[in-house]
Amino acid sequence: MLTEYEVRSRIKAIRASKLSPVKKVRALLQVSRALSRQAKELGQTKDQIDRSNDRKALYAFQRLLAKTLVLSDDVRTAARELRATGQFSSMGAPT
C-alpha cells in the first residue's frame, strides 16, 4: 500500500530525475495505476465493512479511499503538467 509520503516522494524523484520527458510521464502514470489498483482493493474492503455495520471502520475506509483517489489525480495532474511542458506531439513522442 502506497502512503501519501511515498507517492509525493516518488513524484519529486521522477520530476528531478534525468529521464526523458516521455519516460517521466510513463513513470508517473505507473504510480497512478498502482494507486488506482489500491483504490479498487480499498473499495472492495469498504464494501465488506459496510455489510458488517462497523461505522467507524467504514468512515475510516471512506476517508482512505477518497485520499487515495485524490493522490491518483495529483499524480495524473503532474504527468499532464510534465507533458504540457515537454513539447509532446499528439502521438506522445517529443517534438
C-alpha positions in Angstrom: 0.0 0.0 0.0 1.4 3.4 -1.0 1.3 6.1 1.5 0.9 9.8 0.7 4.5 10.4 1.7 5.8 7.7 -0.7 3.7 9.0 -3.5 4.8 12.6 -3.1 8.4 11.4 -2.8 8.1 9.5 -6.0 6.6 12.5 -7.8 9.6 14.6 -6.7 12.1 11.9 -7.6 10.6 11.4 -11.0 10.5 15.2 -11.7 14.1 15.6 -10.6 15.4 12.6 -12.5 17.4 12.8 -15.7 14.9 10.7 -17.6 13.4 11.9 -20.8 10.1 13.7 -20.5 8.4 10.7 -22.1 9.8 8.3 -19.5 9.0 10.7 -16.7 5.3 10.7 -17.8 5.3 6.9 -18.1 6.8 6.6 -14.6 4.2 9.0 -13.2 1.4 7.1 -14.9 2.7 3.8 -13.5 2.4 5.3 -10.0 -1.1 6.4 -10.8 -2.1 2.9 -12.0 -0.7 1.5 -8.7 -2.9 4.0 -6.8 -5.9 3.0 -8.9 -5.4 -0.7 -8.1 -5.0 0.3 -4.5 -8.3 2.3 -4.6 -10.1 -0.7 -6.2 -8.9 -3.0 -3.4 -9.9 -0.5 -0.7 -13.3 -0.1 -2.3 -13.8 -3.9 -2.1 -12.8 -3.9 1.6 -15.0 -0.9 2.3 -18.0 -2.9 0.8 -17.2 -5.8 3.2 -17.0 -3.4 6.2 -20.3 -1.8 5.1 -22.0 -5.1 5.4 -20.6 -5.6 8.9 -22.2 -2.3 10.2 -18.9 -1.1 11.7 -19.5 2.7 11.1 -16.1 3.8 12.5 -14.2 1.5 10.3 -16.4 2.3 7.3 -15.8 6.0 7.8 -12.0 5.4 8.1 -12.0 3.4 4.8 -14.1 6.0 3.1 -11.5 8.7 4.0 -8.6 6.4 3.0 -10.3 5.7 -0.3 -11.0 9.3 -1.0 -7.4 10.3 -0.2 -6.1 7.5 -2.5 -8.2 8.8 -5.4 -7.0 12.4 -4.7 -3.4 11.2 -4.8 -4.0 9.4 -8.0 -5.5 12.6 -9.5 -2.5 14.5 -8.2 -0.1 12.1 -10.0 -2.0 12.4 -13.2 -2.0 16.2 -12.9 1.8 16.1 -12.5 2.0 13.9 -15.6 -0.2 16.3 -17.6 1.9 19.3 -16.5 5.1 17.5 -17.5 3.5 16.5 -20.8 2.5 20.1 -21.4 6.0 21.5 -20.7 7.7 18.6 -22.6 6.6 19.7 -26.0 4.9 16.4 -27.0 3.1 15.8 -30.2 -0.3 14.3 -30.2 1.2 10.8 -30.7 3.2 11.1 -27.5 6.6 11.5 -28.9 8.7 14.6 -28.2 8.6 17.2 -31.0 
